[in-house]
């Protein structure tokens, strides 16, 4: 059993790091549950000190107050590095990063957080929330993310994990195991991610010039999962179409914000469909839509192989437990597995800490290199949909 203090720093004091009322995101909570009293948060790196004070005030009144009693609020990683060099603070065992992806995923100054962290702490494990970057123009942003991936591969000497949490679901790992044990080759995948948009009241989320749209910012989860189970995709085969906000089927009735503040050309698409070929020759189809009311999303993935059907249900943002439906060769019977209480976020954290300490589950399922490919995939889908729409609009204008 590991023992002794486990010193960490947390970069970013937002919802992903300390929790939100609308979802299960909460890195600090999962670290507390894994490490207990061993967790010592030496610093929160936050450009908004008031936000840092707010979350630390809550933590110091809570059951894990001992972990935060000496936590500093600092404006950048360089300030903490000075403290380590002077002997005022210990070098951390891990760094958790949940800053906006606009300030990382690049080699350019001001957007090169990964490189700054590597130069300061090349032997310290790092956990990054997904996606690895968001930026425009897309060719430059994707290219920079891939450069960062190569840089870290050459220079970082400790584990790096990216928060593509769906990979850690028990039903996902079960499908992965069945595929590997039976030497199956995936033939086709069918994925959908349908959003309940009623509580999405932040105007910037609906502006694809700010948060780059739901394919890059949100559907990245399901895009990553199809890559994880289906294999590498030939990005040149991706073909996509979108239902735009100005089109009649794209008129929404439950918007709780004023979309008139957003120019029409910057409003997010209401639905995007895509298809592609995997490098293996298999095929994939995908649907993302902002269509449902209420709270629960509808997220599902089907995977087909010779004789096999896998249906993964309730895999994201749902109050229902994840379910796996399996049909095997020689039978039409559907085997159903329900994994009640499966906290993939906790499993992800457990694996990350175990990778650092040599614990029982040290496997990291999402590397930086892998995550950069998922980022590229989401941009290719968005671009293909926009190019398709431009052709349709041009045709209508000439008619």
C-alpha positions as CSV (number, residue, x, y, z in Angstrom):
1,X,0.0,0.0,0.0
2,X,1.3,3.5,-0.9
3,X,1.9,5.8,2.0
4,X,3.0,9.3,2.8
5,X,1.8,12.7,1.5
6,X,0.9,12.9,-2.2
7,X,1.6,16.5,-3.2
8,X,-0.1,18.0,-6.2
9,X,-0.9,21.3,-7.9
10,X,-4.1,22.1,-9.7
11,X,-4.0,24.4,-12.7
12,X,-7.4,26.1,-13.1
13,X,-10.1,26.6,-10.5
14,X,-13.1,26.2,-12.7
15,X,-16.0,23.7,-12.9
16,X,-14.0,20.8,-14.3
17,X,-11.5,21.0,-11.4
18,X,-13.9,21.7,-8.5
19,X,-17.4,20.6,-9.7
20,X,-20.5,21.9,-11.4
21,X,-24.2,21.5,-10.6
22,X,-24.9,20.3,-14.1
23,X,-22.7,17.3,-14.4
24,X,-20.2,14.8,-12.9
25,X,-17.0,16.8,-13.7
26,X,-14.9,17.2,-10.5
27,X,-11.2,16.3,-10.6
28,X,-10.6,17.4,-7.0
29,X,-13.3,15.2,-5.7
30,X,-11.9,12.1,-7.4
31,X,-8.4,12.8,-6.2
32,X,-9.8,13.2,-2.6
33,X,-11.6,9.8,-2.9
34,X,-8.5,8.0,-4.2
35,X,-5.9,9.5,-1.9
36,X,-7.8,10.5,1.2
37,X,-5.7,12.3,3.8
38,X,-2.6,11.7,1.8
39,X,-3.7,14.4,-0.7
40,X,-1.9,17.7,-0.2
41,X,-2.8,20.4,-2.6
42,X,0.2,22.8,-2.5
43,X,-1.1,25.3,-5.0
44,X,-4.0,26.3,-7.2
45,X,-2.8,28.1,-10.3
46,X,-5.6,30.5,-11.2
47,X,-5.5,33.9,-13.1
48,X,-8.7,34.9,-11.2
49,X,-7.6,34.9,-7.5
50,X,-11.2,35.5,-6.4
51,X,-12.3,32.3,-8.0
52,X,-9.5,30.5,-6.3
53,X,-10.4,31.9,-2.9
54,X,-14.0,30.9,-3.4
55,X,-13.3,27.2,-4.1
56,X,-10.7,27.0,-1.4
57,X,-13.1,28.5,1.1
58,X,-15.5,25.7,0.4
59,X,-12.8,23.0,0.6
60,X,-11.5,24.3,3.9
61,X,-15.0,24.0,5.4
62,X,-15.4,20.4,4.1
63,X,-14.5,16.9,5.0
64,X,-11.1,17.1,3.2
65,X,-10.0,20.4,4.7
66,X,-6.6,19.0,5.7
67,X,-5.7,18.6,2.1
68,X,-6.2,22.3,1.4
69,X,-5.1,24.1,4.7
70,X,-1.8,25.2,3.2
71,X,-2.8,25.7,-0.4
72,X,-1.5,28.8,-2.1
73,X,-3.2,30.7,-5.0
74,X,-0.6,31.6,-7.6
75,X,-1.0,33.2,-11.0
76,X,1.2,30.8,-13.0
77,X,3.3,27.7,-12.9
78,X,6.6,29.7,-13.0
79,X,5.8,31.1,-9.5
80,X,5.4,27.6,-8.1
81,X,8.6,26.5,-9.8
82,X,10.4,29.3,-8.0
83,X,9.1,28.0,-4.7
84,X,10.3,24.5,-5.4
85,X,13.7,25.7,-6.5
86,X,14.1,27.7,-3.3
87,X,13.0,24.8,-1.1
88,X,9.8,26.5,0.1
89,X,7.6,23.9,-1.6
90,X,8.0,20.2,-2.6
91,X,8.1,19.1,-6.2
92,X,4.6,17.7,-6.8
93,X,3.8,14.1,-7.5
94,X,1.1,15.1,-10.0
95,X,-0.3,18.1,-11.8
96,X,-4.0,18.4,-12.7
97,X,-4.8,20.7,-15.6
98,X,-8.3,22.0,-16.3
99,X,-7.7,25.3,-18.0
100,X,-9.6,26.3,-21.1
101,X,-8.0,24.5,-24.1
102,X,-7.5,27.8,-25.8
103,X,-4.4,28.4,-23.6
104,X,-2.7,25.0,-24.3
105,X,-2.1,22.6,-27.1
106,X,0.4,24.8,-28.9
107,X,4.1,25.6,-29.2
108,X,3.2,29.3,-29.4
109,X,3.9,31.6,-26.4
110,X,0.8,32.0,-24.2
111,X,-0.7,28.8,-25.5
112,X,2.1,26.4,-24.6
113,X,1.2,25.3,-21.1
114,X,2.3,21.7,-21.8
115,X,5.8,22.8,-22.7
116,X,6.0,25.2,-19.7
117,X,5.0,22.3,-17.4
118,X,7.5,20.0,-19.0
119,X,10.4,22.4,-18.7
120,X,9.5,23.1,-15.0
121,X,8.6,19.5,-14.0
122,X,9.8,16.9,-16.6
123,X,9.5,14.1,-14.1
124,X,6.0,14.9,-12.8
125,X,2.8,13.1,-14.0
126,X,0.2,15.3,-15.6
127,X,-3.5,14.9,-16.1
128,X,-5.1,17.1,-18.8
129,X,-8.8,17.6,-19.3
130,X,-10.0,17.1,-22.9
131,X,-9.8,18.3,-25.6
132,X,-6.1,18.9,-25.9
133,X,-6.7,22.2,-27.7
134,X,-9.2,24.5,-29.4
135,X,-8.1,27.1,-31.9
136,X,-8.3,28.6,-35.3
137,X,-7.4,28.4,-38.1
138,X,-8.0,24.7,-37.9
139,X,-4.9,23.6,-39.9
140,X,-2.6,25.6,-37.6
141,X,-4.3,24.5,-34.4
142,X,-4.3,20.7,-35.3
143,X,-0.7,21.0,-36.5
144,X,0.3,22.7,-33.3
145,X,-1.4,20.0,-31.1
146,X,0.5,17.3,-33.0
147,X,3.8,19.2,-32.5
148,X,3.1,19.3,-28.7
149,X,2.4,15.6,-28.8
150,X,5.8,14.9,-30.4
151,X,7.5,17.2,-28.0
152,X,6.0,15.5,-24.9
153,X,6.8,12.0,-26.3
154,X,10.5,13.0,-26.6
155,X,10.8,15.1,-23.4
156,X,8.4,14.1,-20.7
157,X,9.5,11.3,-18.4
158,X,6.4,10.7,-16.4
159,X,2.8,9.5,-17.1
160,X,0.4,11.8,-19.0
161,X,-3.3,11.1,-19.1
162,X,-6.0,12.9,-21.1
163,X,-9.6,13.0,-19.7
164,X,-11.4,11.0,-22.3
165,X,-13.4,9.3,-19.5
166,X,-15.7,7.1,-21.6
167,X,-12.8,4.8,-22.3
168,X,-12.9,3.9,-18.5
169,X,-16.5,2.7,-18.4
170,X,-16.8,-0.9,-17.4
171,X,-19.0,-1.7,-20.4
172,X,-16.5,-0.1,-22.8
173,X,-13.7,-2.2,-21.3
174,X,-15.9,-5.3,-21.5
175,X,-16.4,-4.7,-25.2
176,X,-12.7,-4.1,-25.7
177,X,-12.0,-7.4,-23.9
178,X,-14.5,-9.4,-26.0
179,X,-13.0,-8.0,-29.2
180,X,-9.5,-8.8,-28.2
181,X,-10.2,-12.3,-26.7
182,X,-12.1,-13.4,-29.8
183,X,-9.7,-11.8,-32.3
184,X,-12.6,-9.9,-33.8
185,X,-12.3,-7.3,-36.5
186,X,-14.9,-4.5,-36.2
187,X,-17.0,-4.2,-39.3
188,X,-19.1,-1.1,-38.6
189,X,-19.9,1.4,-35.9
190,X,-23.0,3.6,-35.4
191,X,-22.7,6.5,-32.9
192,X,-25.1,9.1,-31.7
193,X,-24.8,12.0,-29.2
194,X,-28.1,13.9,-28.8
195,X,-28.0,16.8,-26.4
196,X,-30.7,18.0,-24.0
197,X,-30.2,21.7,-24.6
198,X,-32.7,23.4,-22.3
199,X,-30.1,24.1,-19.5
200,X,-27.4,25.3,-22.0
201,X,-27.9,28.9,-21.2
202,X,-24.3,30.3,-21.8
203,X,-24.4,32.3,-25.0
204,X,-20.8,31.5,-25.8
205,X,-21.6,27.8,-26.1
206,X,-24.0,28.6,-28.9
207,X,-21.3,30.6,-30.8
208,X,-19.0,28.4,-32.8
209,X,-16.5,31.2,-33.1
210,X,-15.9,31.2,-29.3
211,X,-16.1,27.5,-28.3
212,X,-15.8,26.1,-31.8
213,X,-19.1,24.3,-31.8
214,X,-20.5,21.1,-30.3
215,X,-18.5,18.7,-32.6
216,X,-15.2,19.9,-31.3
217,X,-16.2,20.9,-27.8
218,X,-18.7,18.1,-27.0
219,X,-19.0,15.3,-29.5
220,X,-15.3,14.8,-29.0
221,X,-16.3,12.2,-26.4
222,X,-18.1,9.9,-28.8
223,X,-15.6,10.6,-31.6
224,X,-12.8,9.4,-29.2
225,X,-14.8,6.3,-28.3
226,X,-15.4,5.2,-31.8
227,X,-11.6,5.5,-32.4
228,X,-11.0,3.5,-29.2
229,X,-13.2,0.6,-30.2
230,X,-13.3,0.8,-34.0
231,X,-9.6,1.6,-34.7
232,X,-7.9,4.4,-36.6
233,X,-10.0,6.3,-39.1
234,X,-9.0,7.5,-42.6
235,X,-9.7,11.1,-42.1
236,X,-9.7,11.8,-45.9
237,X,-12.9,9.6,-46.2
238,X,-14.9,11.7,-43.7
239,X,-18.0,13.2,-45.2
240,X,-20.4,15.3,-43.1
241,X,-23.6,17.4,-43.4
242,X,-25.2,19.8,-40.9
243,X,-28.6,21.2,-40.2
244,X,-28.0,24.9,-39.7
245,X,-29.7,27.3,-37.3
246,X,-31.4,29.3,-40.1
247,X,-33.0,26.2,-41.8
248,X,-36.6,25.4,-40.9
249,X,-35.9,22.1,-39.0
250,X,-33.3,23.9,-37.0
251,X,-35.7,26.3,-35.2
252,X,-35.6,25.5,-31.5
253,X,-38.5,26.2,-29.0
254,X,-36.8,25.9,-25.6
255,X,-33.8,28.3,-25.8
256,X,-33.2,30.0,-22.5
257,X,-31.0,32.7,-23.9
258,X,-31.1,35.4,-26.6
259,X,-29.5,33.9,-29.8
260,X,-30.1,37.2,-31.7
261,X,-26.8,38.4,-30.1
262,X,-25.0,35.8,-32.3
263,X,-24.6,36.4,-36.0
264,X,-26.4,33.7,-38.1
265,X,-23.2,32.4,-39.6
266,X,-21.7,31.8,-36.2
267,X,-24.6,30.0,-34.6
268,X,-23.9,26.3,-33.9
269,X,-25.5,23.7,-36.2
270,X,-28.5,21.9,-34.8
271,X,-27.5,18.5,-36.1
272,X,-24.4,17.0,-37.8
273,X,-24.2,13.7,-39.5
274,X,-20.9,12.1,-40.7
275,X,-19.7,8.9,-42.3
276,X,-16.2,7.5,-42.8
277,X,-14.0,4.5,-43.5
278,X,-11.7,3.1,-41.0
279,X,-8.1,2.3,-42.0
280,X,-9.1,-1.4,-41.6
281,X,-11.8,-1.0,-44.3
282,X,-14.7,-0.9,-41.8
283,X,-17.3,1.9,-41.9
284,X,-18.7,4.3,-39.4
285,X,-21.6,6.6,-39.1
286,X,-22.3,9.4,-36.6
287,X,-25.0,11.8,-35.5
288,X,-24.7,14.7,-33.1
289,X,-27.8,16.8,-32.5
290,X,-28.9,19.6,-30.2
291,X,-32.6,18.5,-30.0
292,X,-33.9,17.3,-26.7
293,X,-35.5,19.1,-23.8
294,X,-35.1,18.3,-20.1
295,X,-31.8,17.1,-18.7
296,X,-30.8,13.7,-19.9
297,X,-28.7,13.3,-23.0
298,X,-29.2,10.3,-25.4
299,X,-25.8,8.8,-26.1
300,X,-25.4,5.4,-27.7
301,X,-22.8,3.4,-29.7
302,X,-23.3,0.3,-31.7
303,X,-20.4,-1.9,-32.7
304,X,-20.7,-4.8,-35.2
305,X,-18.3,-7.6,-35.9
306,X,-18.7,-11.0,-37.6
307,X,-21.5,-12.6,-35.5
308,X,-21.5,-9.9,-32.8
309,X,-23.5,-6.9,-32.0
310,X,-22.6,-4.6,-29.1
311,X,-25.0,-1.8,-28.0
312,X,-23.6,0.6,-25.4
313,X,-26.3,2.8,-23.9
314,X,-26.5,5.6,-21.2
315,X,-22.8,6.2,-21.5
316,X,-22.7,10.0,-20.9
317,X,-24.6,12.7,-19.0
318,X,-27.5,10.4,-18.0
319,X,-29.1,9.7,-14.7
320,X,-29.5,6.1,-15.9
321,X,-26.9,3.4,-15.4
322,X,-24.7,2.4,-18.3
323,X,-26.0,-0.7,-20.2
324,X,-24.3,-3.1,-22.6
325,X,-26.4,-5.3,-24.9
326,X,-24.5,-8.2,-26.5
327,X,-25.6,-10.6,-29.3
328,X,-23.2,-13.4,-30.0
329,X,-22.7,-16.0,-32.8
330,X,-25.1,-18.9,-32.7
331,X,-27.8,-17.1,-30.8
332,X,-30.4,-14.3,-31.3
333,X,-30.6,-13.8,-27.5
334,X,-29.4,-10.4,-26.2
335,X,-27.3,-10.5,-23.1
336,X,-27.8,-7.3,-21.0
337,X,-25.3,-6.0,-18.5
338,X,-26.2,-3.0,-16.3
339,X,-23.3,-1.4,-14.3
340,X,-25.0,0.6,-11.6
341,X,-22.9,3.2,-9.9
342,X,-20.1,3.0,-12.4
343,X,-18.1,6.2,-11.9
344,X,-15.8,6.2,-14.9
345,X,-14.3,9.5,-13.6
346,X,-13.2,7.8,-10.4
347,X,-11.8,4.8,-12.4
348,X,-9.8,7.2,-14.6
349,X,-8.4,8.9,-11.5
350,X,-7.5,5.6,-9.9
351,X,-5.6,4.5,-13.0
352,X,-3.7,7.8,-13.1
353,X,-2.6,7.6,-9.5
354,X,-1.7,3.9,-9.8
355,X,0.4,4.7,-12.9
356,X,2.4,7.1,-10.7
357,X,2.7,4.8,-7.7
358,X,2.8,1.4,-9.3
359,X,-0.7,0.5,-8.0
360,X,-2.9,-2.4,-9.1
361,X,-4.5,-0.6,-12.2
362,X,-1.7,1.5,-13.8
363,X,-3.1,1.5,-17.3
364,X,-3.7,4.9,-18.9
365,X,-6.2,4.5,-21.8
366,X,-5.8,8.0,-23.4
367,X,-2.4,9.4,-24.3
368,X,-1.7,12.9,-25.5
369,X,-0.8,11.5,-29.0
370,X,-4.1,9.6,-29.2
371,X,-6.1,12.6,-27.9
372,X,-4.5,14.9,-30.6
373,X,-5.9,12.5,-33.2
374,X,-9.4,12.8,-31.8
375,X,-9.0,16.6,-31.9
376,X,-8.1,16.4,-35.5
377,X,-11.1,14.1,-36.3
378,X,-13.5,16.6,-34.8
379,X,-12.1,19.5,-36.9
380,X,-12.3,17.4,-40.1
381,X,-16.0,16.6,-39.4
382,X,-16.8,20.3,-38.7
383,X,-15.0,21.4,-41.9
384,X,-16.6,18.8,-44.1
385,X,-20.1,19.8,-42.9
386,X,-19.4,23.5,-43.5
387,X,-18.0,22.8,-46.9
388,X,-21.1,20.8,-47.8
389,X,-23.4,23.6,-46.6
390,X,-21.5,26.2,-48.6
391,X,-22.1,24.2,-51.8
392,X,-25.8,23.9,-51.0
393,X,-26.0,27.7,-50.2
394,X,-24.2,28.6,-53.4
395,X,-26.5,26.4,-55.4
396,X,-29.5,28.0,-53.9
397,X,-28.1,31.5,-54.6
398,X,-27.6,30.7,-58.3
399,X,-31.1,29.2,-58.7
